[in-house]
Amino acid sequence: MTLPKDLVAASATPIILAILQKEDTYGYAIIRKVQEISDNQIAWTDGMLYPVLHRLESAGFIDSYWRKAENGRRRKYYHITASGEEECGRLISQWSVVEKALQILLEETHT
Amino acid sequence: MFDLESQIRKWKTHLLSAGSLGHSDIEELESHLRDSIDELTEREITQEEAFLIAVRRLGDVSVIQDEFAKLSTEDLWRQLLVPADNPLAVRRNRIELIIVIGLTLSAGLLSKIPALFGFGDIETYNLLYMKNGGLFAFAPAAIYFIWKRSLPLLRSFIVLSIFPLSAFLINLYPSYEPHHTEFLTALHMPIALIFLLLYFYGGPAVRNSKSDQLNGQAGKNRTGWQNTNTRLNFVRFAGETFIYAVLIGLGGLVLTLIGAGTFELIGIDVFPFISAWVAPFGFFGLFTAAAYLVGQKKNLIESIAPVLARIFTPLFLLILLSLITAYIIHPKQAYENRDMLIWFDLILAFVLGLSLYSMSAKDYTHSTTSEQFVENGSYVDILHKPHMLWDALTLALILSAVIVDGIALSGIISRLSAYGFSPNKTAALGENIILLTNLILLITGYVRYFQAKQSFQKIVEVQMRFLPVYAVWAACVVIVFPPLFNFK
């Protein structure tokens, strides 16, 4: 089961922000992390992550810096800002409203 | 034999081709691609297969380019231009070309308005044409931006009305011998009008209440013409338009001269026709045409202009240094010859323009974003990594500009105390003080940047916030000076 496009688009921002809340990281690692936590069910086209990251950056939710990895490759790391954390909290509470509503409906149909 | 490096290079060229991705965007995607390939080859997949899979995972190049192009409204035009097979885009391109040609011609027609009032001869009434020239050249460019950027019509037309209103004002002001205030108007009018053009370039500032609330920092998110990046883009745009205009102008001049020479050989004197029609239409229309070309052929000029900036920065430094040397050898000249002061100011204006331009052409995502190194297991933030030689050269240029400006200021002040306030000297005094403030701001910015106390972005921000000061002063010279000095 893979998620439909609309749901992927809507969930991208909270997922990215939540990942960055844990630690600064770079694009490729974000993709791997998403695959790992969703059992490959959330499948992003790798390249589309970057426009989203840039949009979040220009909105001031994250900022970025370049860093050299041990193998000499330069990677662009992203770091969540204070307003990004605020936004993350807001989005996640919105999602939990939906989740809770679905949960209640599910319980009602089973009882 | 599969050559990974050459394949990656080809892929990068392909990404670059649409022009919506910057070099740092591509570097980021490349590092993603390489990570992806590394991981795949660990699973005993050949390099060639790994490359293909990794590219495929990154997604359709044209879709990525489109997404990047959507990122900033600044780059919206690229979306309109790139897919030439899209019938809507083709139509819009054709309409744009017609509009640009129309506006270019209308600039020439505007310049014939004085002829209706009996001031047709450009050579006799050159001051009149000089002071109105900015209006003829920039009003059509402003209309072009209103169309191009689909600006809100009502507000745009209110701002656009500044053009005719200022035309009334400067032409209704009387002018008496020796016409100094009129000459100052001619010099300052274009400066004020360029800033007016910034409004049309960036569009009106929209208060985005939603994002303001979110960030809790009302007023920090400047949009439209107030936005720092927009202003920086405008500086770059102005510099590139200037280069284009000079190139096309020179070409036009050569062509006109050859044409006129040929006509002369067959016994027809076309010079009256040229000076009455070809020259004004060509000259005043040049700016709109150049503005259009800068947008159309962005990639082309983007690669020439930074090179020009790099060539001229050391050359200007040499000129400034030799000026300083000349002053040390003949200190009195600077005070006695008033023309010298004007030349000093002219060079300083160019230096400022150049440093502004090289600021806008600098790809500072590379050199200023912080780079971290692992040290004792913790990340040490090194705030910046300046492009040392280049930044040092720019700083040297600005420092010597301050010295030259100091010489000019002392010259003006000594002349002021000797001959009293005249329009020219007062205007020069104001300009030099503003310039000095600006240069000192730049120097403190650069010093803090070298000490790694602030990012380059901060210098740019301060500089862009300072820009309107010039516009206000220029407008002041145009509006207030004539009555203040009895229109002399």
Interface residues (C-beta under 8 A of the other chain):
Chain A: Y26 G27 Y28 I31 T45 D46 G47 M48 Y50 P51 H54 R55 S58 A59 G60 S64 Y65 W66 R67 K68 R73 R74 R75 K76 Y77 S83 E86 E87
Chain B: S24 D25 E27 E28 L29 S31 H32 R34 D35 S36 R57 L58 G59 D60 V61 V63 I64 E67 F68 K70 L71 S72 S211 L214 N215 G216 N221 H366 T369 S370 E371 Q372 F373
